[in-house]
Amino acid sequence: MNGLFGVNGLFGFLVAVVLLLAIVFGLGYAAVITQKAEANNPYAIENASALQMKSKDNANYFKDVISGGQQ
């Protein structure tokens, strides 16, 4: 019974499980909030023929449809 309720025993296991579940639910909640915020925020590609496969300049061709500004 020495290690059963210690940090390395049953209590430590429960703390680790609760901590991991809190992290999972927290990140899941943040993902749902982000999805709800971005679902109504579409974008348009101005010049699709100018896009390159790997280029930092591709960000200049994406614009928000609602506000008309760049992201």
PDB file with one MODEL, atoms N, CA, C and O in Angstrom:
MODEL        1
ATOM      1  N   MET A   1       0.812  -1.180   0.000  1.00  0.00           N
ATOM      2  CA  MET A   1       0.000   0.000   0.000  1.00  0.00           C
ATOM      3  C   MET A   1       0.866   1.257   0.000  1.00  0.00           C
ATOM      4  O   MET A   1       0.352   2.375  -0.019  1.00  0.00           O
ATOM      5  N   ASN A   2       2.125   1.072   0.020  1.00  0.00           N
ATOM      6  CA  ASN A   2       3.022   2.214   0.066  1.00  0.00           C
ATOM      7  C   ASN A   2       2.932   3.041  -1.216  1.00  0.00           C
ATOM      8  O   ASN A   2       2.865   4.268  -1.140  1.00  0.00           O
ATOM      9  N   GLY A   3       2.928   2.413  -2.381  1.00  0.00           N
ATOM     10  CA  GLY A   3       2.908   3.150  -3.637  1.00  0.00           C
ATOM     11  C   GLY A   3       1.546   3.196  -4.300  1.00  0.00           C
ATOM     12  O   GLY A   3       1.433   3.709  -5.413  1.00  0.00           O
ATOM     13  N   LEU A   4       0.520   2.687  -3.666  1.00  0.00           N
ATOM     14  CA  LEU A   4      -0.786   2.607  -4.299  1.00  0.00           C
ATOM     15  C   LEU A   4      -1.420   3.980  -4.480  1.00  0.00           C
ATOM     16  O   LEU A   4      -1.986   4.265  -5.536  1.00  0.00           O
ATOM     17  N   PHE A   5      -1.331   4.832  -3.461  1.00  0.00           N
ATOM     18  CA  PHE A   5      -1.959   6.147  -3.536  1.00  0.00           C
ATOM     19  C   PHE A   5      -0.940   7.274  -3.677  1.00  0.00           C
ATOM     20  O   PHE A   5      -1.287   8.444  -3.514  1.00  0.00           O
ATOM     21  N   GLY A   6       0.281   6.943  -3.970  1.00  0.00           N
ATOM     22  CA  GLY A   6       1.306   7.964  -4.164  1.00  0.00           C
ATOM     23  C   GLY A   6       1.213   8.545  -5.566  1.00  0.00           C
ATOM     24  O   GLY A   6       0.330   8.186  -6.345  1.00  0.00           O
ATOM     25  N   VAL A   7       2.132   9.445  -5.875  1.00  0.00           N
ATOM     26  CA  VAL A   7       2.121  10.087  -7.189  1.00  0.00           C
ATOM     27  C   VAL A   7       2.425   9.067  -8.278  1.00  0.00           C
ATOM     28  O   VAL A   7       1.958   9.216  -9.407  1.00  0.00           O
ATOM     29  N   ASN A   8       3.186   8.051  -7.965  1.00  0.00           N
ATOM     30  CA  ASN A   8       3.496   7.018  -8.945  1.00  0.00           C
ATOM     31  C   ASN A   8       2.455   5.901  -8.957  1.00  0.00           C
ATOM     32  O   ASN A   8       2.590   4.955  -9.732  1.00  0.00           O
ATOM     33  N   GLY A   9       1.441   5.984  -8.135  1.00  0.00           N
ATOM     34  CA  GLY A   9       0.434   4.941  -8.052  1.00  0.00           C
ATOM     35  C   GLY A   9      -0.864   5.320  -8.710  1.00  0.00           C
ATOM     36  O   GLY A   9      -0.884   5.942  -9.772  1.00  0.00           O
ATOM     37  N   LEU A  10      -1.953   4.937  -8.068  1.00  0.00           N
ATOM     38  CA  LEU A  10      -3.291   5.150  -8.597  1.00  0.00           C
ATOM     39  C   LEU A  10      -3.634   6.646  -8.696  1.00  0.00           C
ATOM     40  O   LEU A  10      -4.257   7.077  -9.666  1.00  0.00           O
ATOM     41  N   PHE A  11      -3.233   7.421  -7.707  1.00  0.00           N
ATOM     42  CA  PHE A  11      -3.511   8.859  -7.725  1.00  0.00           C
ATOM     43  C   PHE A  11      -2.786   9.542  -8.879  1.00  0.00           C
ATOM     44  O   PHE A  11      -3.358  10.406  -9.544  1.00  0.00           O
ATOM     45  N   GLY A  12      -1.567   9.175  -9.118  1.00  0.00           N
ATOM     46  CA  GLY A  12      -0.810   9.738 -10.232  1.00  0.00           C
ATOM     47  C   GLY A  12      -1.428   9.389 -11.570  1.00  0.00           C
ATOM     48  O   GLY A  12      -1.458  10.215 -12.483  1.00  0.00           O
ATOM     49  N   PHE A  13      -1.922   8.166 -11.686  1.00  0.00           N
ATOM     50  CA  PHE A  13      -2.602   7.744 -12.910  1.00  0.00           C
ATOM     51  C   PHE A  13      -3.854   8.590 -13.146  1.00  0.00           C
ATOM     52  O   PHE A  13      -4.097   9.044 -14.264  1.00  0.00           O
ATOM     53  N   LEU A  14      -4.639   8.799 -12.103  1.00  0.00           N
ATOM     54  CA  LEU A  14      -5.856   9.598 -12.245  1.00  0.00           C
ATOM     55  C   LEU A  14      -5.536  11.052 -12.576  1.00  0.00           C
ATOM     56  O   LEU A  14      -6.242  11.669 -13.374  1.00  0.00           O
ATOM     57  N   VAL A  15      -4.496  11.605 -11.982  1.00  0.00           N
ATOM     58  CA  VAL A  15      -4.098  12.973 -12.298  1.00  0.00           C
ATOM     59  C   VAL A  15      -3.693  13.072 -13.762  1.00  0.00           C
ATOM     60  O   VAL A  15      -4.071  14.025 -14.443  1.00  0.00           O
ATOM     61  N   ALA A  16      -2.934  12.107 -14.253  1.00  0.00           N
ATOM     62  CA  ALA A  16      -2.495  12.130 -15.649  1.00  0.00           C
ATOM     63  C   ALA A  16      -3.679  12.008 -16.602  1.00  0.00           C
ATOM     64  O   ALA A  16      -3.725  12.695 -17.623  1.00  0.00           O
ATOM     65  N   VAL A  17      -4.627  11.150 -16.282  1.00  0.00           N
ATOM     66  CA  VAL A  17      -5.801  10.968 -17.140  1.00  0.00           C
ATOM     67  C   VAL A  17      -6.651  12.236 -17.165  1.00  0.00           C
ATOM     68  O   VAL A  17      -7.087  12.665 -18.233  1.00  0.00           O
ATOM     69  N   VAL A  18      -6.888  12.832 -16.016  1.00  0.00           N
ATOM     70  CA  VAL A  18      -7.686  14.059 -15.952  1.00  0.00           C
ATOM     71  C   VAL A  18      -6.980  15.189 -16.690  1.00  0.00           C
ATOM     72  O   VAL A  18      -7.625  15.969 -17.390  1.00  0.00           O
ATOM     73  N   LEU A  19      -5.669  15.282 -16.539  1.00  0.00           N
ATOM     74  CA  LEU A  19      -4.918  16.321 -17.229  1.00  0.00           C
ATOM     75  C   LEU A  19      -4.986  16.147 -18.744  1.00  0.00           C
ATOM     76  O   LEU A  19      -5.187  17.121 -19.469  1.00  0.00           O
ATOM     77  N   LEU A  20      -4.822  14.933 -19.221  1.00  0.00           N
ATOM     78  CA  LEU A  20      -4.896  14.679 -20.660  1.00  0.00           C
ATOM     79  C   LEU A  20      -6.293  14.935 -21.214  1.00  0.00           C
ATOM     80  O   LEU A  20      -6.437  15.484 -22.306  1.00  0.00           O
ATOM     81  N   LEU A  21      -7.318  14.542 -20.471  1.00  0.00           N
ATOM     82  CA  LEU A  21      -8.690  14.804 -20.921  1.00  0.00           C
ATOM     83  C   LEU A  21      -8.988  16.297 -20.941  1.00  0.00           C
ATOM     84  O   LEU A  21      -9.689  16.769 -21.835  1.00  0.00           O
ATOM     85  N   ALA A  22      -8.474  17.043 -19.979  1.00  0.00           N
ATOM     86  CA  ALA A  22      -8.681  18.493 -19.970  1.00  0.00           C
ATOM     87  C   ALA A  22      -8.006  19.135 -21.172  1.00  0.00           C
ATOM     88  O   ALA A  22      -8.556  20.054 -21.778  1.00  0.00           O
ATOM     89  N   ILE A  23      -6.815  18.656 -21.520  1.00  0.00           N
ATOM     90  CA  ILE A  23      -6.114  19.189 -22.694  1.00  0.00           C
ATOM     91  C   ILE A  23      -6.887  18.873 -23.966  1.00  0.00           C
ATOM     92  O   ILE A  23      -7.039  19.740 -24.826  1.00  0.00           O
ATOM     93  N   VAL A  24      -7.373  17.651 -24.095  1.00  0.00           N
ATOM     94  CA  VAL A  24      -8.123  17.246 -25.286  1.00  0.00           C
ATOM     95  C   VAL A  24      -9.404  18.069 -25.426  1.00  0.00           C
ATOM     96  O   VAL A  24      -9.711  18.556 -26.514  1.00  0.00           O
ATOM     97  N   PHE A  25     -10.145  18.226 -24.339  1.00  0.00           N
ATOM     98  CA  PHE A  25     -11.387  19.002 -24.410  1.00  0.00           C
ATOM     99  C   PHE A  25     -11.101  20.477 -24.655  1.00  0.00           C
ATOM    100  O   PHE A  25     -11.851  21.132 -25.380  1.00  0.00           O
ATOM    101  N   GLY A  26     -10.047  21.009 -24.075  1.00  0.00           N
ATOM    102  CA  GLY A  26      -9.691  22.407 -24.297  1.00  0.00           C
ATOM    103  C   GLY A  26      -9.316  22.676 -25.747  1.00  0.00           C
ATOM    104  O   GLY A  26      -9.765  23.662 -26.331  1.00  0.00           O
ATOM    105  N   LEU A  27      -8.497  21.810 -26.333  1.00  0.00           N
ATOM    106  CA  LEU A  27      -8.117  21.979 -27.734  1.00  0.00           C
ATOM    107  C   LEU A  27      -9.300  21.734 -28.670  1.00  0.00           C
ATOM    108  O   LEU A  27      -9.428  22.401 -29.696  1.00  0.00           O
ATOM    109  N   GLY A  28     -10.157  20.786 -28.323  1.00  0.00           N
ATOM    110  CA  GLY A  28     -11.361  20.547 -29.124  1.00  0.00           C
ATOM    111  C   GLY A  28     -12.297  21.734 -29.093  1.00  0.00           C
ATOM    112  O   GLY A  28     -12.879  22.093 -30.116  1.00  0.00           O
ATOM    113  N   TYR A  29     -12.450  22.351 -27.928  1.00  0.00           N
ATOM    114  CA  TYR A  29     -13.300  23.528 -27.808  1.00  0.00           C
ATOM    115  C   TYR A  29     -12.723  24.683 -28.622  1.00  0.00           C
ATOM    116  O   TYR A  29     -13.464  25.402 -29.291  1.00  0.00           O
ATOM    117  N   ALA A  30     -11.413  24.861 -28.567  1.00  0.00           N
ATOM    118  CA  ALA A  30     -10.776  25.921 -29.347  1.00  0.00           C
ATOM    119  C   ALA A  30     -10.948  25.672 -30.845  1.00  0.00           C
ATOM    120  O   ALA A  30     -11.122  26.620 -31.611  1.00  0.00           O
ATOM    121  N   ALA A  31     -10.902  24.416 -31.267  1.00  0.00           N
ATOM    122  CA  ALA A  31     -11.092  24.087 -32.684  1.00  0.00           C
ATOM    123  C   ALA A  31     -12.517  24.395 -33.133  1.00  0.00           C
ATOM    124  O   ALA A  31     -12.721  24.905 -34.235  1.00  0.00           O
ATOM    125  N   VAL A  32     -13.494  24.092 -32.298  1.00  0.00           N
ATOM    126  CA  VAL A  32     -14.893  24.368 -32.649  1.00  0.00           C
ATOM    127  C   VAL A  32     -15.133  25.870 -32.735  1.00  0.00           C
ATOM    128  O   VAL A  32     -15.815  26.332 -33.651  1.00  0.00           O
ATOM    129  N   ILE A  33     -14.592  26.632 -31.808  1.00  0.00           N
ATOM    130  CA  ILE A  33     -14.755  28.085 -31.829  1.00  0.00           C
ATOM    131  C   ILE A  33     -14.101  28.675 -33.071  1.00  0.00           C
ATOM    132  O   ILE A  33     -14.671  29.557 -33.712  1.00  0.00           O
ATOM    133  N   THR A  34     -12.904  28.193 -33.417  1.00  0.00           N
ATOM    134  CA  THR A  34     -12.212  28.682 -34.608  1.00  0.00           C
ATOM    135  C   THR A  34     -12.986  28.332 -35.867  1.00  0.00           C
ATOM    136  O   THR A  34     -13.084  29.155 -36.777  1.00  0.00           O
ATOM    137  N   GLN A  35     -13.535  27.128 -35.935  1.00  0.00           N
ATOM    138  CA  GLN A  35     -14.299  26.715 -37.105  1.00  0.00           C
ATOM    139  C   GLN A  35     -15.547  27.572 -37.266  1.00  0.00           C
ATOM    140  O   GLN A  35     -15.894  27.967 -38.379  1.00  0.00           O
ATOM    141  N   LYS A  36     -16.223  27.861 -36.153  1.00  0.00           N
ATOM    142  CA  LYS A  36     -17.419  28.707 -36.229  1.00  0.00           C
ATOM    143  C   LYS A  36     -17.075  30.116 -36.696  1.00  0.00           C
ATOM    144  O   LYS A  36     -17.848  30.730 -37.431  1.00  0.00           O
ATOM    145  N   ALA A  37     -15.935  30.628 -36.278  1.00  0.00           N
ATOM    146  CA  ALA A  37     -15.544  31.986 -36.663  1.00  0.00           C
ATOM    147  C   ALA A  37     -15.139  32.061 -38.126  1.00  0.00           C
ATOM    148  O   ALA A  37     -15.409  33.065 -38.785  1.00  0.00           O
ATOM    149  N   GLU A  38     -14.505  31.035 -38.644  1.00  0.00           N
ATOM    150  CA  GLU A  38     -13.990  31.062 -40.012  1.00  0.00           C
ATOM    151  C   GLU A  38     -14.958  30.479 -41.042  1.00  0.00           C
ATOM    152  O   GLU A  38     -14.717  30.605 -42.242  1.00  0.00           O
ATOM    153  N   ALA A  39     -16.038  29.850 -40.603  1.00  0.00           N
ATOM    154  CA  ALA A  39     -16.985  29.243 -41.544  1.00  0.00           C
ATOM    155  C   ALA A  39     -17.682  30.295 -42.396  1.00  0.00           C
ATOM    156  O   ALA A  39     -18.011  30.039 -43.554  1.00  0.00           O
ATOM    157  N   ASN A  40     -17.905  31.454 -41.838  1.00  0.00           N
ATOM    158  CA  ASN A  40     -18.581  32.528 -42.569  1.00  0.00           C
ATOM    159  C   ASN A  40     -17.602  33.579 -43.067  1.00  0.00           C
ATOM    160  O   ASN A  40     -17.973  34.737 -43.262  1.00  0.00           O
ATOM    161  N   ASN A  41     -16.362  33.181 -43.271  1.00  0.00           N
ATOM    162  CA  ASN A  41     -15.317  34.096 -43.716  1.00  0.00           C
ATOM    163  C   ASN A  41     -14.660  33.530 -44.980  1.00  0.00           C
ATOM    164  O   ASN A  41     -13.516  33.078 -44.931  1.00  0.00           O
ATOM    165  N   PRO A  42     -15.375  33.550 -46.110  1.00  0.00           N
ATOM    166  CA  PRO A  42     -14.808  32.947 -47.330  1.00  0.00           C
ATOM    167  C   PRO A  42     -13.722  33.835 -47.935  1.00  0.00           C
ATOM    168  O   PRO A  42     -13.594  35.010 -47.589  1.00  0.00           O
ATOM    169  N   TYR A  43     -12.958  33.259 -48.829  1.00  0.00           N
ATOM    170  CA  TYR A  43     -11.934  34.011 -49.533  1.00  0.00           C
ATOM    171  C   TYR A  43     -12.031  33.703 -51.016  1.00  0.00           C
ATOM    172  O   TYR A  43     -12.609  32.692 -51.413  1.00  0.00           O
ATOM    173  N   ALA A  44     -11.465  34.575 -51.826  1.00  0.00           N
ATOM    174  CA  ALA A  44     -11.458  34.402 -53.277  1.00  0.00           C
ATOM    175  C   ALA A  44     -10.018  34.495 -53.765  1.00  0.00           C
ATOM    176  O   ALA A  44      -9.192  35.194 -53.179  1.00  0.00           O
ATOM    177  N   ILE A  45      -9.735  33.787 -54.836  1.00  0.00           N
ATOM    178  CA  ILE A  45      -8.419  33.833 -55.463  1.00  0.00           C
ATOM    179  C   ILE A  45      -8.521  34.785 -56.645  1.00  0.00           C
ATOM    180  O   ILE A  45      -9.324  34.577 -57.555  1.00  0.00           O
ATOM    181  N   GLU A  46      -7.699  35.836 -56.625  1.00  0.00           N
ATOM    182  CA  GLU A  46      -7.791  36.851 -57.672  1.00  0.00           C
ATOM    183  C   GLU A  46      -7.260  36.369 -59.013  1.00  0.00           C
ATOM    184  O   GLU A  46      -7.934  36.520 -60.032  1.00  0.00           O
ATOM    185  N   ASN A  47      -6.081  35.800 -59.032  1.00  0.00           N
ATOM    186  CA  ASN A  47      -5.448  35.404 -60.281  1.00  0.00           C
ATOM    187  C   ASN A  47      -4.901  33.990 -60.114  1.00  0.00           C
ATOM    188  O   ASN A  47      -3.741  33.812 -59.744  1.00  0.00           O
ATOM    189  N   ALA A  48      -5.719  33.004 -60.379  1.00  0.00           N
ATOM    190  CA  ALA A  48      -5.330  31.621 -60.132  1.00  0.00           C
ATOM    191  C   ALA A  48      -4.207  31.156 -61.054  1.00  0.00           C
ATOM    192  O   ALA A  48      -3.449  30.256 -60.695  1.00  0.00           O
ATOM    193  N   SER A  49      -4.094  31.744 -62.208  1.00  0.00           N
ATOM    194  CA  SER A  49      -3.041  31.315 -63.130  1.00  0.00           C
ATOM    195  C   SER A  49      -1.662  31.804 -62.685  1.00  0.00           C
ATOM    196  O   SER A  49      -0.648  31.281 -63.148  1.00  0.00           O
ATOM    197  N   ALA A  50      -1.608  32.786 -61.806  1.00  0.00           N
ATOM    198  CA  ALA A  50      -0.325  33.304 -61.338  1.00  0.00           C
ATOM    199  C   ALA A  50       0.202  32.562 -60.112  1.00  0.00           C
ATOM    200  O   ALA A  50       1.320  32.822 -59.668  1.00  0.00           O
ATOM    201  N   LEU A  51      -0.580  31.654 -59.568  1.00  0.00           N
ATOM    202  CA  LEU A  51      -0.141  30.916 -58.390  1.00  0.00           C
ATOM    203  C   LEU A  51       0.958  29.928 -58.759  1.00  0.00           C
ATOM    204  O   LEU A  51       0.917  29.288 -59.810  1.00  0.00           O
ATOM    205  N   GLN A  52       1.930  29.823 -57.877  1.00  0.00           N
ATOM    206  CA  GLN A  52       3.002  28.850 -58.054  1.00  0.00           C
ATOM    207  C   GLN A  52       2.853  27.789 -56.987  1.00  0.00           C
ATOM    208  O   GLN A  52       2.165  27.993 -55.986  1.00  0.00           O
ATOM    209  N   MET A  53       3.503  26.645 -57.202  1.00  0.00           N
ATOM    210  CA  MET A  53       3.336  25.546 -56.259  1.00  0.00           C
ATOM    211  C   MET A  53       3.892  25.907 -54.886  1.00  0.00           C
ATOM    212  O   MET A  53       3.217  25.696 -53.879  1.00  0.00           O
ATOM    213  N   LYS A  54       5.087  26.439 -54.826  1.00  0.00           N
ATOM    214  CA  LYS A  54       5.704  26.817 -53.548  1.00  0.00           C
ATOM    215  C   LYS A  54       6.227  28.233 -53.677  1.00  0.00           C
ATOM    216  O   LYS A  54       7.298  28.462 -54.239  1.00  0.00           O
ATOM    217  N   SER A  55       5.462  29.188 -53.152  1.00  0.00           N
ATOM    218  CA  SER A  55       5.884  30.577 -53.230  1.00  0.00           C
ATOM    219  C   SER A  55       5.227  31.363 -52.105  1.00  0.00           C
ATOM    220  O   SER A  55       4.046  31.177 -51.812  1.00  0.00           O
ATOM    221  N   LYS A  56       5.988  32.227 -51.489  1.00  0.00           N
ATOM    222  CA  LYS A  56       5.430  33.088 -50.445  1.00  0.00           C
ATOM    223  C   LYS A  56       4.546  34.174 -51.042  1.00  0.00           C
ATOM    224  O   LYS A  56       3.726  34.758 -50.334  1.00  0.00           O
ATOM    225  N   ASP A  57       4.698  34.450 -52.317  1.00  0.00           N
ATOM    226  CA  ASP A  57       3.898  35.472 -52.975  1.00  0.00           C
ATOM    227  C   ASP A  57       2.452  35.028 -53.212  1.00  0.00           C
ATOM    228  O   ASP A  57       1.614  35.854 -53.575  1.00  0.00           O
ATOM    229  N   ASN A  58       2.146  33.759 -53.019  1.00  0.00           N
ATOM    230  CA  ASN A  58       0.777  33.278 -53.224  1.00  0.00           C
ATOM    231  C   ASN A  58      -0.205  33.929 -52.258  1.00  0.00           C
ATOM    232  O   ASN A  58      -1.393  34.026 -52.568  1.00  0.00           O
ATOM    233  N   ALA A  59       0.257  34.372 -51.107  1.00  0.00           N
ATOM    234  CA  ALA A  59      -0.635  34.997 -50.127  1.00  0.00           C
ATOM    235  C   ALA A  59      -1.212  36.308 -50.650  1.00  0.00           C
ATOM    236  O   ALA A  59      -2.250  36.760 -50.165  1.00  0.00           O
ATOM    237  N   ASN A  60      -0.564  36.917 -51.620  1.00  0.00           N
ATOM    238  CA  ASN A  60      -1.067  38.182 -52.166  1.00  0.00           C
ATOM    239  C   ASN A  60      -2.300  37.994 -53.039  1.00  0.00           C
ATOM    240  O   ASN A  60      -3.010  38.964 -53.306  1.00  0.00           O
ATOM    241  N   TYR A  61      -2.571  36.782 -53.487  1.00  0.00           N
ATOM    242  CA  TYR A  61      -3.697  36.522 -54.386  1.00  0.00           C
ATOM    243  C   TYR A  61      -4.969  36.111 -53.654  1.00  0.00           C
ATOM    244  O   TYR A  61      -6.028  36.017 -54.275  1.00  0.00           O
ATOM    245  N   PHE A  62      -4.889  35.864 -52.342  1.00  0.00           N
ATOM    246  CA  PHE A  62      -6.053  35.477 -51.558  1.00  0.00           C
ATOM    247  C   PHE A  62      -6.632  36.704 -50.875  1.00  0.00           C
ATOM    248  O   PHE A  62      -5.925  37.413 -50.159  1.00  0.00           O
ATOM    249  N   LYS A  63      -7.918  36.957 -51.094  1.00  0.00           N
ATOM    250  CA  LYS A  63      -8.586  38.094 -50.468  1.00  0.00           C
ATOM    251  C   LYS A  63      -9.878  37.623 -49.817  1.00  0.00           C
ATOM    252  O   LYS A  63     -10.538  36.703 -50.299  1.00  0.00           O
ATOM    253  N   ASP A  64     -10.225  38.278 -48.704  1.00  0.00           N
ATOM    254  CA  ASP A  64     -11.505  38.001 -48.049  1.00  0.00           C
ATOM    255  C   ASP A  64     -12.632  38.508 -48.927  1.00  0.00           C
ATOM    256  O   ASP A  64     -12.553  39.611 -49.469  1.00  0.00           O
ATOM    257  N   VAL A  65     -13.680  37.710 -49.068  1.00  0.00           N
ATOM    258  CA  VAL A  65     -14.814  38.108 -49.898  1.00  0.00           C
ATOM    259  C   VAL A  65     -15.625  39.176 -49.176  1.00  0.00           C
ATOM    260  O   VAL A  65     -16.096  40.121 -49.809  1.00  0.00           O
ATOM    261  N   ILE A  66     -15.796  39.042 -47.873  1.00  0.00           N
ATOM    262  CA  ILE A  66     -16.662  39.943 -47.120  1.00  0.00           C
ATOM    263  C   ILE A  66     -16.026  41.322 -46.962  1.00  0.00           C
ATOM    264  O   ILE A  66     -16.652  42.331 -47.288  1.00  0.00           O
ATOM    265  N   SER A  67     -14.803  41.376 -46.472  1.00  0.00           N
ATOM    266  CA  SER A  67     -14.186  42.677 -46.202  1.00  0.00           C
ATOM    267  C   SER A  67     -13.381  43.207 -47.374  1.00  0.00           C
ATOM    268  O   SER A  67     -13.152  44.413 -47.468  1.00  0.00           O
ATOM    269  N   GLY A  68     -12.947  42.330 -48.271  1.00  0.00           N
ATOM    270  CA  GLY A  68     -12.171  42.753 -49.418  1.00  0.00           C
ATOM    271  C   GLY A  68     -10.702  42.975 -49.138  1.00  0.00           C
ATOM    272  O   GLY A  68      -9.942  43.310 -50.047  1.00  0.00           O
ATOM    273  N   GLY A  69     -10.288  42.794 -47.895  1.00  0.00           N
ATOM    274  CA  GLY A  69      -8.890  43.003 -47.521  1.00  0.00           C
ATOM    275  C   GLY A  69      -8.080  41.730 -47.601  1.00  0.00           C
ATOM    276  O   GLY A  69      -8.611  40.642 -47.824  1.00  0.00           O
ATOM    277  N   GLN A  70      -6.789  41.886 -47.416  1.00  0.00           N
ATOM    278  CA  GLN A  70      -5.906  40.730 -47.433  1.00  0.00           C
ATOM    279  C   GLN A  70      -5.850  40.109 -46.044  1.00  0.00           C
ATOM    280  O   GLN A  70      -6.080  40.773 -45.033  1.00  0.00           O
ATOM    281  N   GLN A  71      -5.539  38.825 -46.025  1.00  0.00           N
ATOM    282  CA  GLN A  71      -5.380  38.137 -44.751  1.00  0.00           C
ATOM    283  C   GLN A  71      -3.971  38.238 -44.282  1.00  0.00           C
ATOM    284  O   GLN A  71      -3.635  37.717 -43.218  1.00  0.00           O
TER     285      GLN A  71
ENDMDL
END
